[in-house]
Amino acid sequence: MSLTAIALNCTLKPSPADSSCELLLRQILDALAGEGVTGELLRAVDHNIKPGVSADEGADDDWPAIRRQVLDADILVLGTPIWLGHPSSVCQRVLERLDAFLGETDEEGRMVTFGRVAAVAVVGNEDGAHHAGAELFQGLNDVGFTLAAGAMSYWVGEAMQGIDYKDLEQVPDTVAGTTATLARNTAHLAKLLRQAPYPGGS
């Protein structure tokens, strides 16, 4: 079974700046590739994602094309750095644009995102990964995505220090382990949902 994934990097840094979040997302995509999933990565800040909660906010809005990529994929991996204990403002904007899925259903009354699986990547220099992940888990589930067991991989450095994930000489075993679990379980769940979709409403 062929599966696809899109990873959205919600760093505040435009390309080509180095991004710890992008590094972790690429590692997740590599792990997903080992599970037979073809993936691509998109840096949200490089695109004009207008504020709003609709599928299309008009002229020069790049979100409709990104939205199409999200719907075309079996798996969405949403990555964010931690800023002031929360997901980035770019990530919040992406969530707000995903909100439009709440009002969209298929011919059987299901949200158009039903059957798609999401996972989360979080990086930062302070504690707060669980808090940021919880915000993203709830938001993604609200708009119709399903999350597998162990659907987050993250790294946080020592408080009040300047080491980023991209500065590490090697990937910590714990991060590599959670990334492998994320990929394995997320791909497994996506395959199951492809074979047995959620039931339609009455």
Residue pairs with C-beta under 8 A, 6 or more apart in sequence:
1 36
1 191
1 194
1 195
2 36
2 38
3 35
3 36
3 37
3 38
3 74
3 75
3 187
3 190
3 191
3 194
4 37
4 38
4 39
4 72
4 73
4 74
4 75
5 29
5 32
5 37
5 38
5 39
5 40
5 73
5 74
5 75
5 76
5 77
6 39
6 40
6 41
6 42
6 69
6 70
6 72
6 73
6 75
6 76
6 77
7 25
7 26
7 28
7 29
7 39
7 40
7 41
7 42
7 76
7 77
7 78
7 79
7 121
8 42
8 44
8 66
8 70
8 76
8 77
8 78
8 79
8 94
9 19
9 21
9 22
9 25
9 41
9 42
9 43
9 44
9 79
10 21
10 44
10 45
10 78
10 79
10 80
10 81
10 87
10 88
10 90
10 91
10 94
11 17
11 19
11 20
11 21
11 22
11 43
11 45
11 79
11 80
11 81
11 88
11 90
12 45
12 81
12 83
12 88
12 89
12 90
13 19
13 45
14 43
14 45
14 46
15 43
15 46
18 166
19 43
19 166
20 81
20 123
20 155
20 164
20 165
20 166
21 79
21 80
21 81
21 121
21 123
21 165
22 41
22 43
22 79
23 165
23 166
24 79
24 121
24 123
24 153
24 154
24 155
24 165
24 175
24 179
25 41
25 77
25 79
25 121
26 41
27 153
27 171
27 176
27 179
28 77
28 79
28 119
28 121
28 153
28 179
28 182
28 183
29 39
29 40
29 41
29 77
31 179
31 180
31 182
31 183
31 184
32 39
32 75
32 77
32 183
32 186
32 187
33 39
34 183
35 183
35 184
35 187
35 188
36 187
37 74
37 75
37 183
37 187
37 190
39 75
39 77
40 69
42 66
42 69
44 66
44 90
44 91
44 93
44 94
45 90
47 62
47 63
47 66
48 60
48 61
48 62
49 61
49 62
49 63
49 66
49 90
49 93
49 94
49 97
50 57
50 58
50 60
50 61
50 63
51 57
51 93
51 96
52 96
52 97
53 96
53 97
53 99
53 100
54 100
55 63
55 64
55 67
55 97
55 100
55 104
56 63
56 64
57 63
63 97
67 97
67 100
70 76
70 98
70 116
71 112
71 113
71 116
73 116
74 116
74 117
74 190
74 194
75 116
75 117
75 118
75 119
75 186
75 187
75 190
76 116
76 117
76 118
76 119
76 140
76 145
77 118
77 119
77 120
77 121
78 91
78 94
78 118
78 119
78 120
78 121
78 136
78 140
79 120
79 121
79 122
79 123
80 87
80 88
80 90
80 91
80 120
80 121
80 122
80 123
80 132
80 136
81 88
81 122
81 123
81 124
82 88
82 122
82 123
82 124
82 125
82 126
82 128
82 129
82 132
82 156
83 89
83 124
85 126
85 128
85 131
85 132
86 92
86 128
86 131
86 132
86 135
87 95
87 122
87 132
87 135
87 136
91 136
95 136
95 139
95 140
95 143
98 139
98 140
98 143
99 143
101 111
101 112
101 113
101 143
101 144
102 111
102 142
102 143
102 144
104 111
104 112
105 111
105 112
105 201
106 112
106 114
106 200
108 199
108 200
108 201
109 200
109 201
109 202
110 197
110 198
110 200
110 201
111 143
111 144
112 144
113 143
113 144
113 145
114 144
114 146
114 197
114 198
115 146
115 193
115 194
115 197
115 198
116 144
116 145
116 146
116 190
116 193
117 145
117 146
117 147
117 148
117 186
117 189
117 190
117 193
118 140
118 141
118 145
118 146
118 147
118 151
119 147
119 148
119 151
119 152
119 153
119 182
119 186
120 133
120 136
120 137
120 140
120 147
120 151
120 152
120 153
120 154
121 152
121 153
121 154
122 129
122 132
122 133
122 136
122 152
122 153
122 154
122 155
122 156
123 129
123 154
123 155
123 156
123 164
123 165
124 132
124 155
124 156
124 157
125 156
125 157
125 158
125 159
125 161
125 162
125 163
125 164
126 156
126 157
126 159
126 160
127 156
127 159
128 156
129 152
129 154
129 155
129 156
133 152
133 154
137 147
137 151
137 152
140 147
141 147
146 189
146 193
148 182
148 185
148 186
148 188
148 189
149 185
150 178
150 181
150 182
150 185
151 182
151 185
151 186
152 178
152 182
153 175
153 178
153 179
153 182
154 175
154 178
155 165
155 172
155 175
157 163
157 164
157 165
171 179
